[in-house]
Amino acid sequence: MTETTQSLRTKIDRAKDLQSVVRTMKALAASNIGQYEKSVSALSDYYHTVELGLGLCFRKIALMPALQEGKAQKNTRLIGAVVFGSDQGLVGQFNDIITDYAVKELKTLPGKAQVWAVGELVYSRLADEGLPLIGLYNVPNSVKAITPLIAQILVENEKLRSQDEDAELHLYYNRHKTRVTYEPVSQRLLPFDETWRDDLTKLSWPTKNLLPEVMGNITETLRALIHEYLFVSLFRACAESLASENSSRLAAMQRADKNINELLNNLSGEYYRVRQSGIDEELFEVISGFEALSRARSSRR
């Protein structure tokens, strides 16, 4: 079917409208990456402060019974897993990558897994893989919205540990690398292991003064710091995932923008070809009419 200049002009206008939407989404994704990058950077200092406090407590007291791993490892222990994904599309393989990674990692862990999904799309992918899903959370749409989500996850984790005090807690998320790249990673938060405690006790104090004393009940202080450690770890994982999601969306929009540019070039070329062809036909008809008229006049003479 031969295209007309009108149909081609309509396609060009629609492509330009779509390009405007794509470029708006690119700008939003780039802006979102910036705010989540800043939140991760801001957390770094606080995270290190919490680690210093934990290391100080571990130096001052013997290992607390609640933190010991002297119990025999059980293959039937519960494994809580939080998988961070997305609610919205246009993110390329973002959800597929973290799903495949989480499924592969969970298969290597002994015990009964229970999974919380952050994001409807990753929830669907995890369900397709047959993982036991026990919760679905909406993806935060801003840095401020991360805190309520983390509070909910911590409450659910406490419920899980009330069933099994040795229950593990693992995080699976895409970690932001560059403006448009990321990689899937995992982190085990619970239970704490001996290596983790030893590493904390070896942290050097940032000043040359004597180590500070722990005020009040050291057990309560330790538990408060552990709560902060869990909160900050979850917050950072969520922020990293959100930055990665927007990186993936930015990359997808960049590819879409490039494809639309190529389409516009092709449509514009076709439009001018059809238009020129129409002009040529009109000129040919004018010339043919003039020649016919000239012959008619000559024959009457």
Legacy VTK file of the C-alpha trace (Angstrom):
# vtk DataFile Version 3.0
C-alpha trace
ASCII
DATASET POLYDATA
POINTS 301 float
0.000 0.000 0.000
1.456 3.336 -1.126
1.909 5.927 1.608
0.510 9.415 1.130
2.084 12.614 2.380
-0.806 12.989 4.836
-0.358 9.503 6.339
3.401 10.014 6.572
2.928 13.401 8.235
0.604 11.772 10.785
3.218 9.097 11.552
5.942 11.731 11.909
3.814 13.770 14.330
3.051 10.681 16.413
6.723 9.704 16.510
7.643 13.202 17.679
4.993 13.047 20.426
6.375 9.689 21.563
9.913 11.070 21.508
8.804 13.940 23.739
7.418 11.434 26.272
10.592 9.341 26.116
12.813 12.354 26.697
10.690 13.420 29.656
11.081 9.943 31.152
14.821 10.140 30.530
15.018 13.399 32.460
12.960 11.971 35.347
15.082 8.821 35.520
18.298 10.847 35.560
16.909 13.063 38.311
15.815 10.064 40.384
19.224 8.431 40.048
20.761 11.557 41.563
18.541 11.584 44.654
19.070 7.889 45.384
22.815 8.181 44.835
22.899 11.022 47.351
20.926 8.986 49.899
23.347 6.057 49.585
26.303 8.408 49.950
24.739 10.096 52.982
24.161 6.710 54.606
27.807 5.716 54.310
29.000 7.923 57.190
26.145 6.878 59.464
26.659 3.224 58.551
30.329 3.508 59.507
29.373 5.188 62.795
27.056 2.281 63.645
29.817 -0.179 62.814
32.235 1.661 65.100
29.685 1.509 67.923
29.127 -2.208 67.410
32.853 -2.855 67.332
33.266 -0.948 70.594
30.533 -3.005 72.281
32.050 -6.256 71.079
35.388 -5.158 72.489
33.868 -4.376 75.873
31.773 -7.473 76.472
31.833 -11.158 75.795
29.599 -12.430 73.017
25.981 -12.207 74.029
24.007 -15.484 74.135
21.531 -14.114 71.635
24.354 -13.523 69.187
26.187 -16.802 69.534
26.231 -19.429 66.834
27.139 -22.296 69.073
23.921 -24.098 68.242
24.050 -26.841 65.711
23.175 -25.737 62.217
19.756 -27.006 61.184
18.784 -27.845 57.649
15.219 -27.012 58.633
15.960 -23.431 59.674
13.810 -20.725 58.149
15.335 -18.446 55.549
13.752 -15.049 55.061
14.640 -13.403 51.761
13.835 -9.869 50.627
14.014 -9.379 46.851
13.938 -5.788 45.605
12.429 -5.264 42.150
10.086 -2.801 40.452
6.381 -2.008 40.181
6.659 -0.281 36.796
7.824 -1.487 33.417
10.180 0.049 30.887
13.170 -1.140 32.932
14.691 -3.632 30.503
15.863 -6.839 32.173
16.003 -5.309 35.650
13.506 -7.729 37.228
14.680 -10.757 35.246
18.290 -10.275 36.348
17.564 -10.035 40.078
15.012 -12.879 39.925
17.418 -15.270 38.231
20.145 -14.329 40.691
17.928 -14.748 43.775
16.566 -18.113 42.592
20.067 -19.413 41.944
21.384 -18.239 45.321
18.415 -19.510 47.347
18.787 -22.985 45.860
22.222 -23.255 47.478
20.945 -22.439 50.980
19.821 -25.238 53.329
16.485 -24.624 54.916
12.980 -23.487 54.090
12.886 -20.211 52.201
10.180 -17.588 52.648
10.313 -14.625 50.292
9.133 -11.036 50.516
9.014 -9.250 47.168
9.318 -5.493 46.804
7.593 -4.719 43.510
4.693 -6.299 41.621
6.740 -7.197 38.547
9.463 -9.028 40.462
6.725 -10.709 42.532
5.233 -12.150 39.335
8.636 -13.333 38.127
9.403 -14.998 41.474
5.966 -16.670 41.470
6.671 -18.047 37.995
9.870 -19.596 39.387
7.853 -21.344 42.112
9.385 -19.577 45.113
7.281 -19.499 48.334
6.144 -15.875 48.498
4.746 -14.617 51.798
4.563 -10.884 51.183
4.392 -8.150 48.540
5.381 -4.529 49.129
5.048 -1.521 46.844
8.251 0.061 45.626
8.910 3.444 47.316
8.552 6.417 44.961
10.917 8.673 46.903
13.686 8.586 49.492
11.218 9.538 52.252
8.989 6.586 51.368
11.798 4.071 52.006
11.626 4.360 55.799
8.039 3.049 56.199
8.858 0.105 53.932
11.916 -0.864 55.977
9.885 -0.641 59.186
7.360 -3.118 57.745
10.096 -5.535 56.686
11.693 -5.422 60.138
8.334 -6.212 61.759
7.849 -9.202 59.444
11.382 -10.355 60.199
10.633 -10.312 63.933
7.591 -12.485 63.290
9.755 -14.924 61.368
12.349 -15.067 64.142
9.604 -15.706 66.686
9.027 -18.974 64.816
12.744 -19.785 64.602
15.334 -17.723 66.508
18.011 -19.033 64.141
16.128 -17.787 61.066
18.324 -16.190 58.424
17.666 -12.918 56.651
19.047 -12.377 53.157
18.759 -9.387 50.844
18.803 -9.584 47.045
18.981 -6.409 45.001
20.626 -4.753 42.010
23.520 -2.550 43.086
24.093 0.658 41.179
27.479 0.872 39.403
27.459 3.640 36.794
24.873 5.942 35.259
23.308 3.114 33.242
24.771 -0.093 34.699
24.155 -2.257 37.762
24.818 -5.756 39.070
22.836 -8.226 41.208
24.205 -8.762 44.731
23.152 -10.444 47.967
23.791 -9.760 51.642
23.159 -11.957 54.665
22.094 -9.832 57.619
21.120 -12.520 60.127
22.329 -14.423 62.029
25.579 -12.615 62.792
28.693 -14.676 62.339
32.032 -14.704 64.101
33.895 -13.257 61.107
31.580 -10.249 60.984
32.120 -9.549 64.698
35.869 -9.959 64.419
36.000 -7.543 61.505
34.096 -4.951 63.522
36.381 -5.249 66.554
39.371 -4.633 64.265
38.019 -1.319 62.972
40.359 1.490 63.937
38.891 4.338 65.959
38.879 7.595 63.924
40.647 9.621 66.658
43.831 9.097 68.649
42.031 9.421 71.961
41.276 6.465 74.212
38.313 4.343 73.265
35.099 5.818 74.662
33.073 4.064 77.325
29.627 2.641 76.726
27.124 4.537 78.856
24.253 2.718 80.566
23.356 -0.929 80.008
25.742 -2.278 77.410
23.297 -5.013 76.360
20.598 -2.470 75.565
23.107 -0.303 73.723
24.250 -3.270 71.681
20.711 -4.228 70.723
19.912 -0.637 69.738
22.993 -0.534 67.505
22.072 -3.877 65.953
18.605 -2.524 65.166
20.199 0.499 63.514
22.570 -1.773 61.591
19.645 -3.790 60.207
17.685 -0.645 59.371
20.564 1.057 57.567
21.481 -2.119 55.661
17.911 -2.533 54.418
17.600 1.173 53.622
20.820 1.146 51.628
19.788 -1.988 49.703
16.461 -0.379 48.792
18.097 2.887 47.714
20.653 0.994 45.631
17.838 -0.950 43.961
15.908 2.232 43.192
18.999 3.861 41.691
19.562 0.729 39.592
15.919 0.664 38.490
16.188 4.218 37.224
19.527 3.408 35.585
17.844 0.569 33.720
14.947 2.829 32.743
17.373 5.536 31.584
19.198 3.013 29.398
15.895 1.755 27.966
14.771 5.316 27.203
18.093 6.092 25.552
17.645 3.075 23.268
14.061 4.120 22.562
15.152 7.688 21.766
17.770 6.374 19.356
15.237 4.105 17.638
12.725 6.945 17.340
15.388 9.181 15.789
16.118 6.485 13.213
12.388 6.078 12.544
11.954 9.828 12.135
14.850 9.968 9.677
13.325 7.149 7.636
9.830 8.658 7.738
11.146 12.107 6.835
13.077 10.657 3.898
10.010 8.768 2.730
7.826 11.864 3.205
10.075 14.039 1.055
10.368 11.280 -1.567
6.578 10.915 -1.806
6.139 14.678 -1.793
8.695 15.134 -4.554
7.081 12.330 -6.503
3.725 14.124 -6.242
5.300 17.380 -7.387
6.930 15.602 -10.340
3.598 14.071 -11.327
1.876 17.433 -11.186
4.611 19.020 -13.298
4.411 16.140 -15.784
0.639 16.642 -16.074
1.086 20.382 -16.605
3.719 19.813 -19.280
1.651 17.090 -20.942
-1.409 19.363 -20.956
0.609 22.248 -22.399
2.019 20.032 -25.160
-1.459 18.657 -26.003
-2.832 22.193 -26.140
0.032 23.296 -28.399
-0.615 20.397 -30.804
-4.307 21.203 -30.912
-3.607 24.830 -31.808
-1.126 23.796 -34.501
-3.605 21.407 -36.111
-6.248 24.172 -36.401
-3.925 26.454 -38.372
LINES 1 302
301 0 1 2 3 4 5 6 7 8 9 10 11 12 13 14 15 16 17 18 19 20 21 22 23 24 25 26 27 28 29 30 31 32 33 34 35 36 37 38 39 40 41 42 43 44 45 46 47 48 49 50 51 52 53 54 55 56 57 58 59 60 61 62 63 64 65 66 67 68 69 70 71 72 73 74 75 76 77 78 79 80 81 82 83 84 85 86 87 88 89 90 91 92 93 94 95 96 97 98 99 100 101 102 103 104 105 106 107 108 109 110 111 112 113 114 115 116 117 118 119 120 121 122 123 124 125 126 127 128 129 130 131 132 133 134 135 136 137 138 139 140 141 142 143 144 145 146 147 148 149 150 151 152 153 154 155 156 157 158 159 160 161 162 163 164 165 166 167 168 169 170 171 172 173 174 175 176 177 178 179 180 181 182 183 184 185 186 187 188 189 190 191 192 193 194 195 196 197 198 199 200 201 202 203 204 205 206 207 208 209 210 211 212 213 214 215 216 217 218 219 220 221 222 223 224 225 226 227 228 229 230 231 232 233 234 235 236 237 238 239 240 241 242 243 244 245 246 247 248 249 250 251 252 253 254 255 256 257 258 259 260 261 262 263 264 265 266 267 268 269 270 271 272 273 274 275 276 277 278 279 280 281 282 283 284 285 286 287 288 289 290 291 292 293 294 295 296 297 298 299 300
